[in-house]
């Protein structure tokens, strides 16, 4: 296989291009960029910094990757952007590398889809099969689990954790951690239940979903304190993998608040 570079594009001689790379018109690729097999830059894509991209990724016009993070504490040290395989980045997507003031790497897994105008800030950690809809803004140091879906124009505050299989409703403002399998809506976002539709679409066992819903009702009931309910949930569902994933998620960051159900009238 061969590499194609359109005559109007500039690719630094030090950049590493694997077999099958296709670079369309008016692209710029910096010296410390690595493009994996069959990566496609459709046109007007700008990739800078220490950026490594896995095979089969596709980039649409005006995508910008790897430029210095928007972090005033960053002093210009050695930071990286690492992107996995078969990801799609639509027009105007912007992603920054890590920061020398914190985590040095921004990491995206495999098979993710970032839609028009979405942004992943410095030190972001995104899992596999994540969908980021149009205009989503993701702050620094955010962690997003596998199969999460972020609805259009939603915003995620810095340092927030979004659990695996969670669903963020369109235009939601997320400032607290979202449990795995949770579904949140609103501005500011509140927990509206479990992402049952997503679980069914992905083939989760019906009984496991029923158990998960029962555990959810216990965990977010009105009786007792949240700490007591969390302890009861862990005891009753100690052998239930999905429930214990939620328990472990909550216990992992005692200093972070969890997005809770709406209690207003």
N, C-alpha and C positions, 0 to 999 in steps of 0.2 A: 504494500500500500504506500501511497505517497501523501505528502503534506501540500495543501494548497493555500497560498497567501495571495490575496488580491493585490495588484500593483499599487493601489492607493493606500494600503495599510502599512504601518510601520511595526515591525517585530524586531526587538533588540536581538543582535546576534547571540547573546548569552542566554536567551530564553530557551527552554527545553520543550520541544514539540514532539509528541509521540505520533505513531502511524495514524493516518486517517484524519488528522486535524484539518479543519476547514476554516479559514479566516477570510471573511467577506470584506467588502469595501470599508475604508475609513476607520479601521480598528487600530488600536495602539496596545502593544503588549510589551511590558517592561522586562528588564534583564533577569530578574529573580523569579520569573513566572514559570510554572511547570504545567503544561496542558497534556492531559492523558489521552489515550487512544480515542479517536472518533469525536473529540470535542468539536463543537461547531459554534463559531462566532458569526452570526448572520450579517451584521453590519454595525458600524459606529459603536463598538464595544471597547471600553477602556479598562485594562487590567494592569495593576501596578503592585508594588511591594513584594513581600515574600508570600506569594499566592500559589497554592497547589490545588489543581482541579482534577478530579477523577474522570475516568472514561465515560463517554456517552453523554456528557452534559451539553446543554444547548442554551445559548445566550442571545437574546433579542436586542434590537437597537437601544442605545443609550444606557445600557447596563454599566455600572461603575463599581469596580471591585478593588480592594487592597490598598486604597489610599489612607493616609494617617487617620487615626480615630479622632472623633470629636470629644476628646477627653483632655481638659486643661492640665491634668496631672501628667499626661504622657510627655516624655522628654525626648522622644525620637529613637528609643532603643529598638532592639531586634524583636519584632513582633510578626505574627503570621496569620494568614487566612487559609484554612484547610477545608476543602469541599470534596465530598464523596462522589459517588457514581450516579449517573442517569438523572441528574437534577435539571430542572427547567427554570430559567430566570427570564421573565417577560420584561417588556419595555420599562425603562427607568428604575429598575431595581438597583438599590445601593447597599453595599455590605462593607463594613470596616473590619480590619484585623483586630487582634488583641491590643492590650495596652501594657507598657512597661510599669505602670502603677498597680497592676493587678494580674489577671491571667493574660499570658502573652499570646494565646491562640484564640481566634474565633473558629468554631468548628461546626460544619454542617454535614449531616449524614448522607444517606443514599435516598434516591427516589423522592425528593422533595419538589414542591412546585410553589414558586414565589411569583405572584401575579403583579400586574402593572403598578408601579409607584410604591412598592413596599420597601421597607428599610429594616435591616438588622444591624444594630450598633455594636460597638466594640465588646469583645469577650463573650459574645453570644454563643450558646451551646444548643444546637438544634439536632434532634434525633432523626430517625428515618421516617419517610412517608408523611412528612408534615406538609400541610397546605396552608399557605399564607395568602389571603385574598387581597384584592385591590386596595392600595392605600394604607395598609397596616403599618404602624410605626412601633418598632420594638426597641426598647431602651437598652442601655448597657448592662452587661452581666446577667442577661436573662437566660434561663434554661427552659427548653421546650422538649417535652417527651415525644416518643414515637406516636405517629398517627394523630397528633393533635391537629385541629382545624381552627384557624383564626379568621373570623368573619370580616367583611369589608369595612375599612376605616376604623377598625378597633385600634386601641393603643395600649401598650403594655409597659408599665413603669419599670425602671431599672431594678435589678436584683430579684425580680419576680420569678417564681418557678411555676411552670404550667405542666401538669402531670400528663402521662401517656393517655391517649384516646380522649382527651378533654376537648370540649367545643366552646369557642368564644364567640358570642353573638356579634352581629354587625354593629359597629359604632360603640361597642362596650369599652369602658375605661377600666383597665385591670390594674389595681394597685396592691393586691394581696395574692398570696399563692393559691393556685387552683388545683384541687385534688385530682388524681388520676380518675378518668371516666366521668368527671364532672361537666356540667353544662352551665355556663354563666352568661348573664345578660345584664344590660342596663348601664347607666352612667351616674355614679360609679357602679361597677359590675357587682352583682350579687349571684349567689349560687341558686340556680333554678331547678336543680335536680341532677340526674345522671344523663349522660349522653347515650341514652338507650337506642336511639336510631342508629348512631354510629356503631354501637356494639352489635346490633342485629345485622347491619350491612357487612360487618367483618366476620360474621359467622360464629360469634360467641354462643356457647351452649345456653339454652333457655333456662335451665335450672340454675346455672351460675349467675345469670342476669337476675333471676328472682331472688337469689340469696344476696346479691349485691344490693338490690333495692331494699331488702329487709334490713341489712346492715346500715344502709344510708339513713333509714327512718330512725334507727336506734341512735346512731351517732349524732344526728341533728335534731333530736327530740327536744322538748322544752323542759323536761324533768332533769334535775341535777345539774352539776357543772359539766362543762365540755370535757375536762380532764377525766371525770368519773365515767362519762359516756364512752370516751376513747378507750379507757381501761376495760370497760365491759365489752365493747366491740371486739377488742383484741382477744379477750378470754373466750367469748362465745364463738367467734369465727377464726380461731387460731389455725385451723386447717384449711381455710379458704384462701386460695392464692390471690384472687383479685381484691378481696377485702383487706388482706394483710398488706397488699401493695399500698393501699390508701393509708393504712395505719403507719406503715414505715415512712411514707412520704411526709406525713404530719410530724412524726417524731424526729425526722432528720434535721429539721430547722426550728428549734424552739424559739428563736428570736424573730421569726417571720410570722405574720398574721395569716390565717387561712381565710379565703373568701367564703363567707357564710350565707345561709339563706336569708331572704328578705323577711324582716319581722314587722314591717309597718302595716298600718291598717289599709 
